[in-house]
Every structure is written in C-alpha cells, then in structure tokens.
Amino acid sequence: MHSCFWQTRLQANSPVAEFIVGNPLRKWARNHRVLREVLWRLDFVVIWLVTKLARLLPVDAASRFGDRLGSWIGPRLKQKTAIYRANLAIAFPDLSAAELNELVIRAWGRSGRVMAEYPHLSTILAEDARLQIDIREPIETYKNPARPCVMVTAHQSNWEVACAAMAKLHIPNATLYSPPTNPLLDRMLLESRRALNCELLPRENSARLLIRALKEGKTAAMVMDRRVDEGKAITFFGREKLSTTIPAKLALKFNCELVPVQVERLHDAHFRVTFHPPVRPRDTSTDDNEQAIDMIQQVHYQFENWIRQQPEDWFCSKRLWPKGNIQPTKEAGSNADTDSYAA
C-alpha cells in the first residue's frame, strides 16, 4: 500500500469549512441534529457540483477554476476568513492591512485549487511531468522501503501530493485519518483519496495502530502544523503553539529517521516534493521528551521557512494560537474573535 498523510485527532485535512451554505447558522446547527443534517446535505450538493465540474475539466484547467472559485467564495466565509487573517497577521507582521487582505484572498484561491484537484489525484500521480521529487539526503528508507521512517509535512500547496511522491518511491505508509465534520463530504473525499492507495487507520487507538504499523515496516507520515491542545509548547513564528510531539517520539522509539517533506506548487497542478535531511536531536544527553520537543521545534522552524517562501499556499484555516496572542490590524479586527470552535 502506498502513502497518505495522517494527522492527530484534532485535525482534519480537508479544505472544506465546517458549514458552507449554512455557515451563519453553524452555532444552532451544532446543537440541532435536523438543522445540522439539512446543512450537511446542502453543502454536499454544492461541493459535489464543484467537483463534478472540476472532473469534466483537464487537471490544470480544473486547478485554475478552483482558484477563481476559492478567491470568490472563501472571503465570504467571514469566520474562517477572520482566522486566516489572524494567523497570517502573526506570521507576517510587517504586512499592511491591504497587503494582508490581498494575501488572504490569494490563500483562499489556493485552497480552492486543492479542492478542485481532488478528482484529479490519480492524474497527478500517473503523469511524471506533474511531480518533481527532490531527495536532499539519502536514507535507508528510499533504498529499502521496508525500513520505515517518520515523515512530516505542513498544510501547504496541495499536501495530498506528498502521498503521490511517496507512492512513486514505493514507500508503504500507515495513515491516521481524521474526517471532515460532514460525513457526506468525508465519503466523497475518501473516494478521491483511493487513487493514492492510502491505507487509512481509525483515529481511535491510533498510537497502538501506528506502533504496530512501524513494527510491520510501514512508514508513518503526518501533517502537523495545526494546534493540538494536548501537545507541547513549540515556538512558531515567534509565539508558542501547542503541537504534537508524536512524530519525534515514534522516530526515537523505533530508532528511525524523522524527515520533513516540503510540497511546493510550481504552476497549476505541477508540484515539487522535497524530502529534506532528517531532523535529529541536538543534545542526545537529555531525556526522550526533551529530545522530541527539540526535534519538533526544528521541524517548525523549517515550516516557517517554507511558508515564507509561498505564503499564499499555507492552508491555515484553523486557529493556531490563543485569541489573546492574536493582534490583528484594525481592518481585520471586526471578525477576528467570532469563531469559537477549536482548531
């Protein structure tokens, strides 16, 4: 089986908002089953139509279609847009209000590209010209995929493309899947991901399942730039963010490499996936917890560099820092605190 990225239980790796059509009613929908299911069905129809149109287009045209659609619809989702703006304001504090607003619109466009590319994941995997693979430091896993490692990436460009790169390297992978809130959209996305031959593990008992997978020689990979409330404080863009240390702990436990994987969008649906040199503890005399925190901190510094290179490609639709840490510009402030649900 090939690859797909897994995430911790508070994360969902879909560019779909909790509610789209019924976003203004989201607070009531969370507490009323009938209303929630009606809104889920409405959202499903909207996304189904978008993906149906995207499927009818060539992959590059579909990607451009998604960009235009995301740039138009995204900013109208006020609560999500406020979170985008607040996160990007912390990551890029020197931007003016106008520059920040423009960046948010571009970021919504790139999110739309990801959605429109889901029906074409099999094409991205099949056509070699669409995917460049750059290995910065050879490790045993690339020569012998049965020797597992741990790979981590961020929600950047189209993070699903990292799955295609691992598939091309014939690396078997165990995948912890955290579904979207809407079960109808979950099934739709699962259908698209089957093109990448992902092995999906349930998030319940995930630690036990991942340990078993590594013992079986399967690589564990995860998207880990989101906030994890039970995590450790890691510096990210100069502020503490609660982050999982599971990737580093797995690497230490199994004496294998922790590899940061960068996905860059070159143009339309063409990508470069870079397997960076492994991250290792800088002080092996400390205990495993301290070594794990150090390794995850190094990974986050790399994430910062990647995001600065392509800021519009960062899918940061979840609140990463406590609201008290967020100081949006005057223009951005009106909606900054209106979304209350966890990352």
MARKEDO-7818 format. One line per field, with one value per residue (C-alpha): residue number from 1; residue in three letters; x, y, z. Coordinates in Angstrom, 1 decimal. Layout:
MARKEDO-7818
resi	(NUM_...)
resn	(ala_...)
xx	(X_...)
yy	(Y_...)
zz	(Z_...)
end
This chain:
MARKEDO-7818
resi	(1_2_3_4_5_6_7_8_9_10_11_12_13_14_15_16_17_18_19_20_21_22_23_24_25_26_27_28_29_30_31_32_33_34_35_36_37_38_39_40_41_42_43_44_45_46_47_48_49_50_51_52_53_54_55_56_57_58_59_60_61_62_63_64_65_66_67_68_69_70_71_72_73_74_75_76_77_78_79_80_81_82_83_84_85_86_87_88_89_90_91_92_93_94_95_96_97_98_99_100_101_102_103_104_105_106_107_108_109_110_111_112_113_114_115_116_117_118_119_120_121_122_123_124_125_126_127_128_129_130_131_132_133_134_135_136_137_138_139_140_141_142_143_144_145_146_147_148_149_150_151_152_153_154_155_156_157_158_159_160_161_162_163_164_165_166_167_168_169_170_171_172_173_174_175_176_177_178_179_180_181_182_183_184_185_186_187_188_189_190_191_192_193_194_195_196_197_198_199_200_201_202_203_204_205_206_207_208_209_210_211_212_213_214_215_216_217_218_219_220_221_222_223_224_225_226_227_228_229_230_231_232_233_234_235_236_237_238_239_240_241_242_243_244_245_246_247_248_249_250_251_252_253_254_255_256_257_258_259_260_261_262_263_264_265_266_267_268_269_270_271_272_273_274_275_276_277_278_279_280_281_282_283_284_285_286_287_288_289_290_291_292_293_294_295_296_297_298_299_300_301_302_303_304_305_306_307_308_309_310_311_312_313_314_315_316_317_318_319_320_321_322_323_324_325_326_327_328_329_330_331_332_333_334_335_336_337_338_339_340_341_342_343)
resn	(met_his_ser_cys_phe_trp_gln_thr_arg_leu_gln_ala_asn_ser_pro_val_ala_glu_phe_ile_val_gly_asn_pro_leu_arg_lys_trp_ala_arg_asn_his_arg_val_leu_arg_glu_val_leu_trp_arg_leu_asp_phe_val_val_ile_trp_leu_val_thr_lys_leu_ala_arg_leu_leu_pro_val_asp_ala_ala_ser_arg_phe_gly_asp_arg_leu_gly_ser_trp_ile_gly_pro_arg_leu_lys_gln_lys_thr_ala_ile_tyr_arg_ala_asn_leu_ala_ile_ala_phe_pro_asp_leu_ser_ala_ala_glu_leu_asn_glu_leu_val_ile_arg_ala_trp_gly_arg_ser_gly_arg_val_met_ala_glu_tyr_pro_his_leu_ser_thr_ile_leu_ala_glu_asp_ala_arg_leu_gln_ile_asp_ile_arg_glu_pro_ile_glu_thr_tyr_lys_asn_pro_ala_arg_pro_cys_val_met_val_thr_ala_his_gln_ser_asn_trp_glu_val_ala_cys_ala_ala_met_ala_lys_leu_his_ile_pro_asn_ala_thr_leu_tyr_ser_pro_pro_thr_asn_pro_leu_leu_asp_arg_met_leu_leu_glu_ser_arg_arg_ala_leu_asn_cys_glu_leu_leu_pro_arg_glu_asn_ser_ala_arg_leu_leu_ile_arg_ala_leu_lys_glu_gly_lys_thr_ala_ala_met_val_met_asp_arg_arg_val_asp_glu_gly_lys_ala_ile_thr_phe_phe_gly_arg_glu_lys_leu_ser_thr_thr_ile_pro_ala_lys_leu_ala_leu_lys_phe_asn_cys_glu_leu_val_pro_val_gln_val_glu_arg_leu_his_asp_ala_his_phe_arg_val_thr_phe_his_pro_pro_val_arg_pro_arg_asp_thr_ser_thr_asp_asp_asn_glu_gln_ala_ile_asp_met_ile_gln_gln_val_his_tyr_gln_phe_glu_asn_trp_ile_arg_gln_gln_pro_glu_asp_trp_phe_cys_ser_lys_arg_leu_trp_pro_lys_gly_asn_ile_gln_pro_thr_lys_glu_ala_gly_ser_asn_ala_asp_thr_asp_ser_tyr_ala_ala)
xx	(0.0_1.2_1.1_-1.2_-0.6_-2.1_-3.0_-3.7_-7.3_-8.0_-7.1_-8.9_-7.0_-9.8_-10.1_-13.9_-15.3_-17.5_-20.5_-20.6_-24.1_-25.3_-22.2_-24.2_-26.3_-23.4_-23.9_-27.5_-26.6_-24.1_-26.9_-29.8_-29.4_-32.1_-30.7_-27.2_-28.1_-30.0_-27.0_-24.7_-26.8_-26.8_-23.0_-22.7_-24.7_-22.5_-19.2_-20.5_-21.3_-17.9_-16.0_-18.2_-17.4_-13.7_-13.7_-15.0_-12.1_-8.4_-6.5_-4.7_-8.0_-9.7_-6.9_-7.4_-11.2_-10.7_-8.5_-11.1_-13.9_-12.0_-11.0_-14.7_-16.4_-13.7_-13.7_-17.5_-17.0_-16.4_-15.4_-13.0_-11.6_-11.0_-9.0_-6.9_-6.3_-5.4_-2.9_-1.3_-1.0_1.1_3.2_3.7_3.5_5.0_2.2_-0.2_-3.9_-4.4_-1.5_-2.9_-6.3_-4.9_-2.8_-6.0_-7.8_-4.9_-4.8_-8.5_-7.8_-5.1_-7.4_-9.9_-7.2_-6.8_-10.5_-10.7_-7.7_-9.2_-10.9_-7.6_-5.3_-4.9_-3.7_-1.2_0.1_0.2_1.8_5.5_5.8_3.5_5.6_9.3_10.9_14.0_15.8_18.2_19.9_19.6_18.4_17.8_14.1_14.5_16.6_14.7_11.1_10.6_12.9_10.4_10.8_8.6_7.7_6.1_4.7_2.6_-0.7_1.0_0.4_-1.6_-0.4_-2.1_0.6_3.1_1.2_1.9_5.6_5.8_3.9_6.4_9.1_7.2_7.2_4.4_2.6_0.3_-2.3_-4.3_-7.4_-9.4_-12.5_-14.3_-17.3_-19.7_-19.9_-21.2_-18.2_-16.0_-17.1_-16.6_-13.0_-12.3_-13.3_-10.8_-8.0_-8.4_-6.5_-3.4_-3.8_-3.9_-4.2_-6.4_-6.2_-9.0_-8.1_-9.2_-6.3_-4.1_-0.9_-1.2_-2.1_0.9_3.3_2.1_2.4_6.0_6.8_5.4_7.8_5.4_6.4_4.3_3.6_1.6_0.6_1.4_1.3_-2.0_-2.6_-3.0_-4.5_-2.8_0.5_3.7_4.5_6.6_7.7_6.1_6.5_7.8_4.8_4.1_1.8_0.7_2.0_2.1_5.5_4.2_6.3_9.6_8.6_7.9_11.3_13.1_11.3_12.0_15.4_14.4_14.7_12.3_12.1_10.4_8.7_8.0_5.4_5.7_3.3_5.3_2.4_-1.2_-1.2_2.6_4.5_7.9_8.1_11.4_12.4_14.7_17.5_16.3_15.9_17.8_18.1_20.8_21.5_21.3_22.2_18.7_15.7_13.4_10.7_13.3_14.7_11.3_10.4_13.8_13.1_9.6_10.9_13.4_10.6_8.6_11.5_11.5_7.8_8.3_10.8_8.6_5.6_7.6_8.6_5.0_2.7_-0.5_0.0_-0.4_-3.8_-4.2_-8.0_-7.8_-6.9_-3.3_-2.7_-4.9_-7.0_-5.1_-2.0_-3.6_-3.3_-5.0_-4.9_-7.7_-9.4_-9.1_-10.3_-14.1_-14.4_-11.2_-13.0_-16.2_-15.3_-15.1_-14.6_-11.3_-8.6)
yy	(0.0_3.5_6.8_9.4_11.7_11.2_13.7_13.9_13.7_17.5_18.0_17.5_17.7_18.9_22.4_22.3_24.5_23.0_24.6_26.4_27.2_27.4_29.0_31.8_29.1_27.0_27.7_26.5_23.6_22.2_21.7_20.7_17.5_18.1_21.5_20.1_17.3_19.6_21.9_18.9_17.9_21.4_21.6_18.1_19.3_22.4_20.5_17.7_20.2_21.8_18.6_17.3_20.5_20.1_16.4_17.4_19.8_19.0_19.0_22.3_24.0_22.5_23.9_27.4_27.0_26.2_29.2_31.6_29.9_29.9_33.5_34.4_32.2_32.0_35.7_35.4_32.9_35.6_33.5_31.3_34.4_36.0_33.0_33.1_36.8_36.4_33.6_35.3_38.6_36.7_35.0_38.2_41.1_43.7_43.5_46.4_45.8_46.0_43.6_41.2_41.2_40.5_37.6_36.1_36.3_34.5_31.9_31.2_30.8_28.2_26.4_26.3_24.7_21.9_21.1_21.2_18.9_16.1_14.5_14.5_13.0_9.9_12.0_13.9_10.5_9.0_11.8_12.1_15.6_16.8_15.8_16.5_14.7_16.1_14.0_16.1_13.4_9.7_7.5_3.8_4.0_5.3_2.3_-0.2_0.9_-1.9_0.0_2.6_6.2_9.0_11.8_15.2_18.0_21.1_22.2_23.8_23.8_20.5_18.4_15.3_15.4_14.2_10.9_10.7_11.3_8.5_6.2_6.8_5.9_2.7_3.5_1.7_4.0_3.8_6.6_8.0_9.7_12.4_13.0_16.3_17.1_16.4_12.6_13.0_15.0_12.6_9.8_11.9_12.8_9.2_8.2_10.7_9.6_6.0_7.0_7.3_3.8_5.2_2.8_4.6_3.8_4.9_7.7_5.6_3.7_5.5_5.2_1.4_1.1_3.3_1.4_-1.8_-0.4_0.7_-2.8_-4.2_-2.0_0.8_4.4_6.8_10.2_13.2_16.8_18.6_22.4_22.6_23.3_20.2_21.1_18.3_19.0_20.7_24.4_24.9_28.3_29.0_32.4_33.8_32.6_29.4_26.9_23.7_21.0_17.2_15.5_12.1_12.1_12.6_10.1_7.5_8.2_7.9_4.8_2.9_4.4_5.7_9.0_12.0_13.5_16.9_16.8_20.1_20.4_23.3_24.3_25.2_26.2_25.0_21.3_20.8_20.3_19.7_17.4_17.8_15.2_17.3_15.9_14.1_16.1_14.7_15.7_18.3_17.1_13.3_13.5_14.8_12.5_11.4_14.1_16.9_15.4_15.1_18.7_19.8_17.8_19.2_22.7_22.2_21.0_24.1_26.3_24.6_25.1_28.8_29.0_27.1_29.3_32.5_31.2_30.6_32.4_32.1_28.3_27.9_26.5_28.0_27.8_26.6_28.9_28.2_30.5_31.5_34.5_36.6_36.1_37.4_41.2_41.7_45.0_47.5_46.4_42.8_43.1_43.1_39.4_38.1_36.7_35.5_31.8_29.9_26.3_24.5_24.0)
zz	(0.0_-0.7_1.1_2.5_5.4_8.9_11.5_15.2_16.4_16.5_12.8_9.5_6.3_4.1_2.6_3.3_6.0_8.8_7.1_3.8_2.7_6.3_7.9_9.6_11.3_12.4_16.2_16.0_13.8_16.2_18.8_16.5_14.6_12.0_11.0_11.0_8.7_6.3_6.1_5.6_2.6_1.2_1.5_-0.1_-3.1_-3.5_-3.2_-5.4_-8.2_-7.8_-8.0_-10.9_-12.9_-12.0_-13.1_-16.5_-17.0_-17.7_-14.5_-15.0_-16.1_-13.0_-10.8_-12.2_-11.9_-8.2_-7.7_-9.1_-7.2_-3.9_-4.3_-4.7_-2.1_0.6_1.7_2.1_4.9_7.4_10.4_8.5_6.8_10.2_11.3_8.0_8.6_12.2_11.6_8.6_10.6_13.2_10.5_8.5_11.0_8.6_6.1_5.8_6.2_2.4_1.8_4.4_2.9_-0.6_0.8_2.4_-0.9_-2.6_0.1_-0.4_-4.1_-3.4_-1.1_-4.0_-6.1_-3.7_-3.7_-7.5_-7.7_-5.6_-8.6_-10.5_-7.8_-10.0_-12.9_-10.7_-9.6_-13.1_-15.1_-14.2_-15.6_-12.8_-9.9_-9.3_-6.4_-4.7_-2.2_-0.2_1.9_1.1_3.9_4.0_3.5_0.0_-1.0_1.2_1.7_4.2_6.6_7.9_8.9_10.0_7.6_8.5_6.4_6.6_5.1_2.1_-1.6_-2.1_0.8_-0.7_-3.4_-0.8_-0.9_-4.7_-4.1_-1.5_-3.8_-6.6_-4.2_-3.3_0.4_2.3_4.7_7.6_7.6_10.5_9.1_10.8_8.7_7.9_10.2_7.4_6.8_3.3_2.3_4.2_1.9_-1.2_-0.2_0.7_-2.8_-4.3_-2.0_-3.1_-6.2_-4.0_-2.5_1.1_4.0_6.5_10.2_12.5_14.9_17.9_19.4_16.9_18.9_19.2_15.5_14.4_16.6_15.1_11.5_12.2_13.5_10.2_8.3_7.2_7.3_9.4_7.9_9.2_8.6_11.8_11.5_13.3_17.0_19.2_22.6_24.5_22.8_23.9_23.6_20.4_19.1_15.7_14.1_17.4_19.5_21.4_19.7_21.2_18.9_18.8_19.6_18.4_15.2_17.1_19.8_17.2_15.5_18.8_19.9_16.6_16.0_12.6_10.8_11.1_7.6_6.9_3.5_1.6_-1.1_-3.5_-6.2_-9.3_-11.6_-11.8_-11.0_-11.2_-8.0_-6.4_-3.3_-1.4_1.1_3.4_5.5_8.6_11.8_14.8_18.5_19.0_22.5_23.0_26.7_27.5_28.0_25.2_26.0_25.7_22.5_21.0_21.8_20.3_17.1_16.7_17.2_14.4_12.2_12.9_12.0_8.6_8.3_8.9_6.0_3.6_4.4_4.0_0.5_-0.6_2.0_-0.1_-0.3_3.5_4.4_7.9_8.3_12.0_14.9_15.8_18.7_21.7_20.9_23.4_21.3_18.1_17.4_14.0_12.2_12.7_9.4_10.3_13.9_13.3_12.8_14.5_17.5_16.1_15.6_18.8_17.9_18.5_15.9)
end
